[in-house]
Amino acid sequence: MFTQAEWAPALDLLGGGTDSAVVRIAEQLERRGDAGMARQISELGLVRYPSSAALQKGREGALTTLQEIYSQMNPFRSVVYSDLSVRELNPVEMGKGGNGHTQI
């Protein structure tokens, strides 16, 4: 077993030493219908290139696809992908209803 930090340099060598190669691989995997692998490749790329906006976007795109796939057939798995996502959720505004009870 290897850690992400150990896999990242190997992926970097396979990708030619640039984040653009890793981005291209992740995009191709997602287009082929393998969003899970695209997410994993993006995360490995982010270990090597943590400031890459393109890799972050690819990771987020793959997580969104996984959430959409599993939201109906496996809601618990969808929650896990939501938790992995770094997107911030809009705060829920709470107010008082006409009956005095708090409404969402």
C-alpha positions as CSV (number, residue, x, y, z in Angstrom):
1,M,0.0,0.0,0.0
2,F,1.2,3.5,-0.8
3,T,0.0,6.8,0.5
4,Q,-1.2,9.6,-1.7
5,A,2.0,11.4,-1.1
6,E,3.9,8.4,-2.4
7,W,1.6,8.0,-5.4
8,A,1.7,11.7,-6.4
9,P,5.3,11.7,-7.7
10,A,4.7,8.5,-9.7
11,L,1.6,10.1,-11.3
12,D,3.6,13.2,-12.0
13,L,6.2,11.1,-13.8
14,L,3.5,9.4,-15.9
15,G,1.9,12.7,-16.7
16,G,5.1,14.4,-17.9
17,G,5.8,16.6,-14.9
18,T,2.9,19.1,-15.3
19,D,-0.5,19.6,-13.8
20,S,-2.0,20.0,-17.2
21,A,-1.3,16.3,-18.0
22,V,-3.0,15.2,-14.8
23,V,-6.0,17.5,-15.5
24,R,-6.3,16.0,-19.0
25,I,-6.3,12.5,-17.6
26,A,-9.0,13.3,-15.0
27,E,-11.1,15.0,-17.7
28,Q,-10.9,12.0,-20.0
29,L,-11.8,9.6,-17.2
30,E,-14.9,11.7,-16.3
31,R,-16.0,11.9,-19.9
32,R,-15.7,8.1,-20.1
33,G,-18.0,7.8,-17.2
34,D,-15.4,7.1,-14.5
35,A,-16.0,10.0,-12.1
36,G,-14.7,8.1,-9.2
37,M,-11.3,7.5,-10.8
38,A,-11.3,11.1,-12.1
39,R,-11.8,12.3,-8.5
40,Q,-8.9,10.1,-7.3
41,I,-6.5,11.2,-10.0
42,S,-7.4,14.9,-9.3
43,E,-6.7,14.4,-5.6
44,L,-3.4,12.8,-6.3
45,G,-2.6,15.7,-8.6
46,L,-3.5,18.2,-5.9
47,V,-1.0,16.5,-3.6
48,R,1.7,17.4,-6.1
49,Y,0.2,20.7,-7.3
50,P,-1.9,22.0,-4.4
51,S,-2.4,25.4,-5.9
52,S,-3.7,24.1,-9.3
53,A,-7.1,25.7,-9.9
54,A,-7.7,23.3,-12.8
55,L,-7.2,20.3,-10.6
56,Q,-9.4,21.7,-8.0
57,K,-12.1,22.3,-10.6
58,G,-11.7,18.8,-11.9
59,R,-12.1,17.3,-8.4
60,E,-15.2,19.4,-7.8
61,G,-16.7,18.4,-11.1
62,A,-16.1,14.7,-10.4
63,L,-17.6,15.1,-6.9
64,T,-20.6,16.8,-8.4
65,T,-21.1,14.0,-10.9
66,L,-20.8,11.4,-8.1
67,Q,-23.3,13.2,-6.0
68,E,-25.7,13.3,-8.9
69,I,-25.2,9.6,-9.7
70,Y,-25.7,8.4,-6.1
71,S,-28.3,10.9,-4.8
72,Q,-31.2,8.7,-5.7
73,M,-29.9,5.2,-5.5
74,N,-27.6,5.5,-2.5
75,P,-28.2,8.7,-0.5
76,F,-25.6,7.8,2.1
77,R,-22.9,7.6,-0.5
78,S,-24.0,10.9,-1.9
79,V,-23.6,12.4,1.6
80,V,-20.0,11.1,1.7
81,Y,-19.3,12.8,-1.6
82,S,-20.9,16.0,-0.3
83,D,-18.7,15.9,2.7
84,L,-15.6,15.5,0.5
85,S,-16.5,18.5,-1.5
86,V,-15.0,21.8,-0.4
87,R,-17.9,23.8,-1.7
88,E,-19.5,26.0,0.8
89,L,-23.2,25.7,1.3
90,N,-25.4,28.8,1.5
91,P,-26.6,29.4,5.0
92,V,-30.2,28.5,5.8
93,E,-32.2,31.6,6.7
94,M,-34.6,31.0,9.6
95,G,-37.6,33.2,10.3
96,K,-40.7,33.2,12.4
97,G,-43.9,32.0,10.7
98,G,-47.3,33.4,11.2
99,N,-48.0,30.9,14.0
100,G,-44.8,32.0,16.0
101,H,-42.9,28.8,15.2
102,T,-39.5,28.9,13.6
103,Q,-39.6,28.1,9.9
104,I,-36.8,27.1,7.5
